[in-house]
Amino acid sequence: MAEELLVWLNGELVPKSQAKVSVFDHGFLYGDGVFEGIRAYNGKVFMLDEHLDRLYDSAKSIWLTIPLTKEQMRDAILQTLRANKLRDAYIRVVVSRGEGDLGLDPRKCPKPNIVIITDRIELFPEELYERGIEMVTVSVRRNSPQALNPNIKSLNYLNNILAKIEAINAGKPEGLMLTLDGYVAEGTGENIFIVKRGELFTPPAYMGILKGITRQVVMKLAQEEGIPVHEAVLTLHDVYIADECFLTGTGAEIIPVVKLDGRVIGDGVPGPITKTLIQKFRQYTQQVGVPIE
């Protein structure tokens, strides 16, 4: 029988079955908190400092003080990976407002809860990376950045979840979310890129997207390959007539998209630039990162 995973909970490593927080935690009651998803590859944590910067920025933006320094959080993540003997893993760091009462007032929550989970993740089966996925445009619009800044990775992901449900009900693994004005935003949990005439295009941050860390890496790798990269406002028409399309995210990495709303994108198979970037990204994840040991 496999050993039970250990979860880092407020400074202690506890078995998964015993890792519990109060039902009065405002993360549970209201989605009041922040999180990060991080990957470890080949014994190294990928883009750890960038993820921690975003976690602490998200917390600061919602007036949540994390009771650990970044260095302490980094050590706790590495400690949890070592305890679970994981070299390739998905890491979920959650900081909730903590236990309080049934009201909204965060002052009633004196101590945040910090949870670090290390496990494995597979968002899409490997064959979909080979042949690509089909997407559908969903009616659920991306939250307006004027109401909630999308770069706050909060525990309330209902906007994305409702979009995901709509895609699933349409029989597709992913959905494309639009802005309130009908421009292309992102997938339910990933950023989107298109290729047109050998150049790469992705929506700019001001369209209300999450500035994904994988997105930033892909833009860097593309530029190193001599592929021009543009942040541009995109319409559905732009995606329909693209030569290639793919999604990026910590969990998904780079996943090709070969059909949207029944329209075949390009040749209907993952294109050469997409394949090149997948190969470069996978090489890059093996080369860089913070050593676990």
C-alpha positions as CSV (number, residue, x, y, z in Angstrom):
1,M,0.0,0.0,0.0
2,A,1.4,3.4,-1.0
3,E,2.3,5.8,1.7
4,E,-0.2,8.6,2.3
5,L,0.8,12.0,1.0
6,L,1.9,14.5,3.6
7,V,0.5,18.0,3.5
8,W,2.2,21.1,5.0
9,L,-0.4,22.8,7.2
10,N,0.6,25.8,9.2
11,G,4.1,24.6,9.8
12,E,3.4,20.9,10.3
13,L,3.6,18.0,7.9
14,V,0.4,16.0,8.4
15,P,-1.1,13.0,6.5
16,K,-3.5,14.0,3.7
17,S,-6.5,12.4,5.6
18,Q,-5.8,14.6,8.6
19,A,-5.1,17.8,6.8
20,K,-8.1,19.9,7.8
21,V,-9.2,23.5,8.4
22,S,-12.2,24.9,10.1
23,V,-15.6,25.2,8.3
24,F,-15.4,28.8,9.6
25,D,-12.4,29.5,7.5
26,H,-13.2,32.4,5.2
27,G,-11.5,30.7,2.4
28,F,-14.2,28.1,2.6
29,L,-17.1,30.4,3.5
30,Y,-16.3,33.2,1.0
31,G,-13.3,32.2,-1.3
32,D,-11.3,34.8,0.7
33,G,-7.7,33.9,0.0
34,V,-5.1,33.3,-2.7
35,F,-3.3,30.4,-4.3
36,E,-0.6,29.4,-6.7
37,G,-0.1,26.3,-8.8
38,I,3.6,25.5,-9.4
39,R,5.4,22.6,-11.1
40,A,8.5,20.6,-10.2
41,Y,10.4,18.9,-13.0
42,N,13.4,16.5,-12.7
43,G,14.1,17.4,-9.1
44,K,13.8,21.2,-9.6
45,V,10.9,23.6,-8.9
46,F,10.1,25.5,-12.0
47,M,9.9,29.4,-11.9
48,L,9.5,29.2,-8.1
49,D,10.5,32.8,-7.4
50,E,8.1,34.1,-10.0
51,H,5.2,32.1,-8.6
52,L,6.0,33.3,-5.0
53,D,6.2,36.9,-6.2
54,R,2.7,36.5,-7.7
55,L,1.4,34.8,-4.6
56,Y,2.6,37.6,-2.3
57,D,1.4,40.3,-4.7
58,S,-2.1,38.7,-4.8
59,A,-2.1,38.6,-1.0
60,K,-1.0,42.2,-0.7
61,S,-3.7,43.3,-3.1
62,I,-6.4,41.8,-0.9
63,W,-5.0,43.0,2.4
64,L,-3.9,39.5,3.4
65,T,-0.5,39.4,5.3
66,I,1.2,36.0,4.8
67,P,2.9,35.1,8.1
68,L,5.9,33.6,6.4
69,T,8.7,35.4,4.5
70,K,9.2,34.3,0.9
71,E,12.3,32.4,1.9
72,Q,10.4,30.5,4.6
73,M,7.6,29.7,2.1
74,R,10.2,28.5,-0.4
75,D,11.8,26.3,2.3
76,A,8.4,24.9,3.3
77,I,7.6,24.0,-0.4
78,L,10.9,22.2,-0.8
79,Q,10.5,20.4,2.6
80,T,7.1,19.1,1.5
81,L,8.4,17.8,-1.8
82,R,11.3,16.0,0.0
83,A,8.9,14.5,2.6
84,N,6.8,13.1,-0.2
85,K,9.8,12.0,-2.2
86,L,8.6,13.8,-5.3
87,R,10.9,15.0,-8.1
88,D,8.1,15.7,-10.7
89,A,5.1,17.2,-9.1
90,Y,2.3,19.7,-9.1
91,I,2.4,22.1,-6.0
92,R,-0.6,23.9,-4.7
93,V,0.1,26.7,-2.2
94,V,-3.1,28.1,-0.6
95,V,-3.3,31.0,1.8
96,S,-6.7,31.6,3.2
97,R,-8.0,34.5,5.4
98,G,-8.3,32.0,8.2
99,E,-11.0,31.1,10.7
100,G,-13.5,33.8,11.6
101,D,-17.2,34.2,12.1
102,L,-20.1,34.1,9.7
103,G,-19.7,37.8,8.7
104,L,-17.5,39.3,6.0
105,D,-15.2,41.3,8.3
106,P,-11.7,40.0,7.8
107,R,-10.7,41.5,11.1
108,K,-12.5,38.6,12.7
109,C,-9.9,36.2,11.1
110,P,-6.8,36.7,13.3
111,K,-4.6,34.0,11.6
112,P,-4.3,33.0,8.0
113,N,-4.2,29.3,7.2
114,I,-1.3,28.2,4.9
115,V,-1.6,24.8,3.1
116,I,1.0,23.3,0.7
117,I,0.0,20.3,-1.3
118,T,2.4,18.4,-3.5
119,D,1.0,15.7,-5.8
120,R,0.9,14.8,-9.5
121,I,-1.4,16.4,-12.1
122,E,-2.6,15.4,-15.6
123,L,-5.1,17.9,-17.1
124,F,-5.1,16.4,-20.5
125,P,-4.1,12.9,-21.7
126,E,-0.8,12.7,-23.6
127,E,-2.6,11.9,-26.9
128,L,-4.2,15.3,-27.0
129,Y,-0.8,16.9,-27.0
130,E,-0.1,14.9,-30.2
131,R,-3.3,15.6,-32.0
132,G,-4.6,18.7,-30.4
133,I,-7.9,19.6,-28.7
134,E,-11.2,21.1,-29.8
135,M,-12.6,24.1,-28.0
136,V,-15.9,25.9,-27.8
137,T,-16.6,29.6,-27.1
138,V,-18.6,29.8,-23.9
139,S,-21.2,32.3,-23.0
140,V,-19.7,32.9,-19.5
141,R,-17.7,36.2,-19.9
142,R,-14.4,36.7,-18.2
143,N,-14.7,38.8,-15.0
144,S,-14.2,42.5,-15.7
145,P,-10.8,43.7,-14.6
146,Q,-12.6,46.9,-13.4
147,A,-14.5,44.7,-10.8
148,L,-11.7,42.3,-9.8
149,N,-8.1,42.4,-11.0
150,P,-7.5,39.1,-12.8
151,N,-3.9,39.0,-11.5
152,I,-5.2,38.3,-8.1
153,K,-5.3,34.5,-8.0
154,S,-8.1,34.3,-5.5
155,L,-9.7,31.2,-4.1
156,N,-13.0,32.1,-5.8
157,Y,-12.7,30.5,-9.2
158,L,-16.4,30.3,-9.9
159,N,-16.1,32.4,-13.1
160,N,-13.7,29.9,-14.6
161,I,-15.6,26.9,-13.2
162,L,-18.9,28.0,-14.8
163,A,-17.1,28.4,-18.1
164,K,-15.5,24.9,-17.7
165,I,-18.9,23.4,-17.0
166,E,-20.3,25.0,-20.2
167,A,-17.4,23.5,-22.2
168,I,-17.9,20.1,-20.7
169,N,-21.7,20.2,-21.4
170,A,-20.8,21.0,-25.0
171,G,-18.6,17.9,-25.1
172,K,-15.3,19.8,-25.3
173,P,-12.3,19.7,-22.9
174,E,-11.8,23.4,-22.9
175,G,-13.8,26.6,-23.4
176,L,-12.7,30.0,-24.7
177,M,-13.8,33.0,-22.6
178,L,-14.4,36.4,-24.0
179,T,-14.2,39.8,-22.4
180,L,-17.4,41.7,-21.7
181,D,-16.9,43.5,-25.0
182,G,-16.6,40.2,-26.9
183,Y,-12.8,40.1,-27.4
184,V,-10.7,37.0,-26.9
185,A,-9.6,36.7,-23.2
186,E,-8.3,33.2,-22.3
187,G,-9.3,29.6,-21.7
188,T,-11.0,28.5,-18.5
189,G,-7.6,28.0,-16.9
190,E,-5.0,28.8,-19.5
191,N,-3.8,31.7,-21.7
192,I,-4.3,31.6,-25.5
193,F,-1.9,32.1,-28.4
194,I,-2.4,32.1,-32.1
195,V,0.1,31.9,-34.9
196,K,-0.5,33.9,-38.2
197,R,2.1,34.0,-41.0
198,G,4.9,32.8,-38.7
199,E,4.2,35.4,-35.9
200,L,2.8,34.8,-32.5
201,F,-0.1,36.8,-31.0
202,T,-1.7,36.7,-27.5
203,P,-4.1,39.0,-25.8
204,P,-2.5,41.8,-23.7
205,A,-2.9,41.9,-19.9
206,Y,-5.2,44.9,-20.0
207,M,-7.9,42.7,-21.6
208,G,-8.5,41.1,-18.2
209,I,-6.4,38.0,-18.5
210,L,-4.1,36.5,-15.9
211,K,-0.4,37.2,-16.8
212,G,0.5,33.6,-16.8
213,I,4.0,32.5,-15.9
214,T,4.0,29.8,-18.5
215,R,2.8,32.5,-21.0
216,Q,5.8,34.6,-20.1
217,V,8.2,31.7,-20.6
218,V,6.6,30.8,-24.0
219,M,7.0,34.4,-25.2
220,K,10.6,34.4,-24.1
221,L,11.3,31.0,-25.9
222,A,9.6,32.2,-29.0
223,Q,11.7,35.4,-29.2
224,E,14.8,33.3,-28.7
225,E,13.8,31.2,-31.7
226,G,13.4,34.3,-33.8
227,I,9.5,34.1,-33.8
228,P,8.0,37.6,-33.6
229,V,5.7,37.9,-30.6
230,H,2.9,40.5,-30.3
231,E,0.4,41.3,-27.5
232,A,-2.7,42.2,-29.5
233,V,-6.4,42.5,-29.1
234,L,-7.9,39.5,-30.8
235,T,-11.4,38.6,-32.0
236,L,-13.0,35.2,-32.6
237,H,-12.4,35.8,-36.3
238,D,-8.7,36.1,-35.7
239,V,-8.7,32.7,-34.0
240,Y,-10.9,31.0,-36.6
241,I,-8.5,32.0,-39.4
242,A,-5.3,31.4,-37.5
243,D,-2.6,29.1,-38.9
244,E,-2.1,27.6,-35.4
245,C,-3.5,28.0,-31.9
246,F,-2.4,26.7,-28.5
247,L,-3.1,27.2,-24.8
248,T,-0.5,27.7,-22.0
249,G,-0.7,27.1,-18.3
250,T,1.2,25.6,-15.3
251,G,-0.9,22.5,-15.3
252,A,-1.5,22.2,-19.1
253,E,1.9,23.4,-20.2
254,I,1.4,23.9,-23.9
255,I,-1.6,22.2,-25.4
256,P,-2.4,22.6,-29.2
257,V,-5.9,23.7,-30.3
258,V,-7.0,22.4,-33.7
259,K,-10.7,23.3,-33.8
260,L,-12.8,26.1,-32.3
261,D,-16.6,26.2,-32.5
262,G,-16.5,23.6,-35.2
263,R,-14.0,25.5,-37.4
264,V,-10.8,23.7,-38.2
265,I,-7.8,25.9,-37.3
266,G,-5.0,25.7,-39.9
267,D,-4.5,22.2,-41.1
268,G,-6.4,20.7,-38.2
269,V,-3.2,19.3,-36.6
270,P,-0.7,20.9,-34.2
271,G,1.4,23.2,-36.4
272,P,5.2,23.5,-36.7
273,I,5.6,26.6,-34.4
274,T,3.4,25.0,-31.7
275,K,5.5,21.7,-31.9
276,T,8.8,23.7,-31.7
277,L,7.6,25.6,-28.7
278,I,6.4,22.4,-26.9
279,Q,9.8,20.9,-27.5
280,K,11.7,24.0,-26.3
281,F,9.4,24.4,-23.3
282,R,9.9,20.8,-22.2
283,Q,13.7,21.1,-22.6
284,Y,13.6,24.4,-20.6
285,T,11.7,22.8,-17.7
286,Q,14.5,20.2,-17.4
287,Q,17.2,22.8,-17.3
288,V,16.1,25.4,-14.9
289,G,14.6,25.6,-11.4
290,V,15.3,25.6,-7.7
291,P,16.8,22.2,-6.6
292,I,14.6,20.2,-4.3
293,E,17.5,18.5,-2.5
